[in-house]
Amino acid sequence: MQVLFDKFNKTFDPIKVREQANGLLLDSLKEMNVSNLKLLMGLIDLTTLNSTDSDSRAKDFCSKVNNFNANFNNIPNVAGICVFPSLVKVIHENLKEKGVEIVSVAAGFPASQTFLEIKLEESRLAVKAGATEIDIVLNLGQLAEKNYVAVHDEVRQIKAAIGDAKLKVILETGVLSDYNLIWKASILAMDAGADFIKTSTGKLNPAATPDAFLVMAIAISEFYQTTGTKIGIKPAGGISSVEDALVYFYIVKTILGKSWLNKSLFRLGASRLTNQLLSGIYELMGGKNSLQPYF
């Protein structure tokens, strides 16, 4: 892996990273408009990952997504529905809305602490049940031990196991020790075949943060400049306000460019955000901010 890290050789000054992230955070406020909020709505992976999740919960998600366009004219539907592997079949059987991805966490989510054989089989089974995208957690234990070959190989094998389905690799940036390790984790995941890199599971604190997300975006930019391959990016966890979402939107716009501002390359793992965005859209359009929660 040293050859890979020599190829993508970069170190980060933590003070400069935070200063740049804070500057982008302040500038993002100017992005508050109807067009951008509608765009953000269409980037959300509507997610339920609770121990109490059930078939009825999954069916309720599908019903709301299926009926969204009838209730909200000219507002994009969500990008995907994200559930545990056991509920993928229910989503597949009940989701009628075209263009909405079926996303499954897998491979020992959220800790990634199980046998590789189980990770591979769970990922395969999720795709067989109907998942079009698989979200996994990078092997943080191996990463901490600097077993970079093992980390890379595991992602590569899971990507091979899921065929044409997209693979999102969660870095769990909140528990990585510094920005340089976030950089290495990003490079490892992308080189191994990740279609997206994602900040967090939402199960640990801190979850998504603008500074960690900024480092990931820079990694994607340099990977694209070197390889010509565009990798997607997804912040997740703790994004509950429109203002929060606009920060990540603006980082993507500034660092990666407008060509990344679509659901093929940018997602938001922020189910609580959906109702905030809907209310914000109606308020900016001159309506009263009294919209009843839909999701």
PyMOL commands that set and color helices and strands:
alter all, ss='L'
color gray80, all
select helices_A, chain A and resi 2-7+14-31+34-41+55-66+68-71+85-94+116-129+140-144+148-161+173-175+179-192+210-227+242-256+258-260+273-284
alter helices_A, ss='H'
color red, helices_A
select strands_A, chain A and resi 45-47+80-83+101-105+133-137+166-170+196-198+232-234
alter strands_A, ss='S'
color yellow, strands_A
deselect
rebuild
show_as cartoon
